[in-house]
Amino acid sequence: MKFILAHLLVIIPVFGFSQTTEYEDFKLQDQEIIYQAVFQNENVTYAKLEEQYKKNKQFSNIKISANEITFNVNDLTVDYLKFQFSQVQTPLILQTGKFSGQVAVAIRDGRYRVTFSKIMVTGEIGYKSIKEKEPLTGLCSKNNGTQLSQDWMKPNTLGLLGKAFADNFELKVTDDDW
């Protein structure tokens, strides 16, 4: 009995103090926050993605290789009103922020995975003005990028940011047969 009790006392704190490293499509990987989402689309091709991504003025340097499309994102903003968030509900950094980074997209079996990494941000955060691009990881994580901050793990913060990213990265289906 003492043996079991001693082991429980060791195991319980481990589960009680686990560190959160994922929220929806965001996760901490190698002490960096990345956005990684998988979208279902049976008709997806690199050519269709390239065509859509070239229309987005915030996307540049689009390159297609045999098994991946890569590009840079420059100053992407969050349209919080589009997702029915009010100005009062939306954190200042999402209202004023411009997000930049690198994207890689891979297609497999009727789906494609978007990985947005090296995410940088400029904007207002209330207590400071971020004029030069700085890593998003420093704002939304703690303990040297090993744990997500509770302040960011909310529907109106990383949740809203994820919706804005998905809106830009997801292949838009157009129905030409009317």
C-alpha positions in Angstrom: 0.0 0.0 0.0 2.8 2.4 0.9 4.4 1.6 -2.5 1.3 2.5 -4.4 0.8 5.7 -2.4 4.4 6.8 -2.9 4.1 6.4 -6.7 0.8 8.3 -6.8 2.4 11.2 -5.0 5.1 11.3 -7.7 2.7 10.9 -10.7 -0.1 13.3 -9.6 2.0 16.5 -9.7 3.3 15.6 -13.1 -0.2 15.7 -14.5 -1.3 18.7 -12.5 1.4 20.9 -13.8 1.5 19.9 -17.4 2.5 22.7 -19.8 0.1 23.7 -22.6 1.9 23.8 -25.9 -1.0 23.7 -28.3 -4.2 25.7 -28.9 -6.3 24.9 -31.9 -4.0 25.2 -35.0 -1.2 26.8 -33.1 1.6 24.9 -31.4 5.0 25.5 -29.9 7.6 23.6 -31.8 11.3 24.0 -31.0 10.5 27.0 -28.8 8.7 28.8 -31.7 5.0 29.2 -32.2 3.8 27.9 -35.6 0.3 27.8 -37.2 -0.3 24.4 -38.8 -3.7 23.5 -40.3 -4.9 20.7 -42.5 -7.7 21.5 -45.0 -9.8 18.9 -46.8 -10.2 19.5 -50.6 -10.4 16.6 -53.0 -9.6 18.9 -56.0 -6.7 20.7 -54.5 -3.6 21.1 -56.8 -0.5 23.2 -56.5 -1.6 25.1 -59.6 -4.9 26.1 -57.9 -3.2 27.1 -54.7 -0.6 29.1 -56.6 -3.4 30.9 -58.6 -5.2 31.9 -55.4 -2.1 32.8 -53.4 -0.8 35.1 -56.2 -4.0 37.1 -55.9 -3.2 37.9 -52.2 -1.1 41.1 -52.1 0.4 40.0 -48.8 2.0 36.9 -50.3 5.3 37.1 -52.2 8.1 34.9 -53.5 5.8 32.0 -54.3 7.7 28.9 -55.4 6.5 25.5 -56.3 8.7 22.4 -56.1 7.8 18.8 -56.7 6.1 18.3 -53.3 5.6 21.7 -51.8 4.6 25.3 -52.4 6.4 28.0 -50.3 6.0 31.7 -50.0 6.4 34.7 -47.7 3.6 36.5 -45.9 4.1 40.3 -45.4 2.0 42.4 -43.1 -1.2 40.3 -42.9 -3.9 41.9 -40.9 -6.8 40.5 -38.9 -10.3 41.6 -40.0 -12.0 41.0 -36.7 -15.3 42.4 -37.9 -15.5 39.8 -40.6 -15.5 37.1 -37.9 -18.1 39.0 -35.8 -15.9 40.2 -33.1 -16.3 43.7 -31.8 -13.5 46.2 -31.2 -14.1 45.8 -27.4 -13.7 42.0 -27.6 -10.6 42.1 -29.7 -7.1 42.5 -28.2 -5.3 45.6 -29.4 -2.5 43.6 -30.9 -5.0 41.9 -33.2 -6.6 45.2 -34.1 -3.4 46.9 -35.0 -1.1 44.0 -35.7 0.6 43.0 -39.0 1.8 39.5 -39.2 4.7 38.2 -41.4 6.5 34.9 -41.8 7.1 31.9 -44.0 4.6 29.4 -45.3 5.0 25.9 -46.6 2.1 24.0 -48.1 2.1 20.2 -48.9 -0.7 18.2 -50.6 -1.5 14.6 -49.9 -4.6 12.4 -50.4 -7.2 15.1 -51.0 -6.0 17.4 -48.3 -3.3 19.9 -47.8 -1.3 21.1 -44.8 -0.3 24.8 -44.3 2.6 25.5 -42.0 3.1 29.2 -41.1 6.4 29.6 -39.2 8.8 32.4 -38.2 5.8 34.5 -37.4 6.7 38.1 -36.7 4.5 40.9 -35.6 4.3 44.7 -35.5 1.6 46.8 -33.8 0.3 48.1 -30.5 0.0 45.9 -27.5 -1.2 48.4 -24.9 1.9 48.7 -22.8 4.3 49.2 -25.8 4.4 49.9 -29.5 6.1 47.3 -31.6 7.6 49.2 -34.6 10.2 46.7 -35.7 9.1 43.1 -36.4 9.5 40.9 -33.4 8.7 37.2 -33.0 5.1 36.4 -32.0 6.5 33.6 -29.8 7.8 36.1 -27.3 4.3 37.7 -26.9 2.2 34.6 -26.7 4.4 32.2 -24.7 6.3 32.0 -21.5 9.2 30.0 -20.0 11.4 30.6 -23.1 8.8 29.4 -25.6 8.0 26.2 -23.8 4.5 27.0 -22.7 1.6 29.0 -24.3 0.4 32.0 -22.2 -3.1 31.7 -20.9 -3.8 35.2 -22.0 -3.4 34.1 -25.7 -5.3 30.8 -25.4 -8.7 32.3 -26.0 -11.2 32.4 -28.8 -10.7 36.1 -29.3 -6.9 35.9 -29.4 -5.2 32.8 -31.0 -8.6 31.6 -32.0 -9.3 34.8 -33.9 -5.8 34.9 -35.3 -6.2 31.3 -36.5 -9.5 32.2 -38.3 -7.8 35.1 -40.1 -4.9 32.8 -41.2 -7.3 30.1 -42.4 -9.3 32.7 -44.3 -6.1 33.6 -46.3 -4.7 30.1 -46.7 -7.8 28.0 -47.4 -8.5 27.3 -51.1 -11.7 29.1 -52.0 -14.2 26.9 -53.8 -15.9 28.7 -56.7 -19.0 27.3 -58.2 -19.0 28.4 -61.9 -22.0 26.2 -62.7 -24.9 28.4 -61.8 
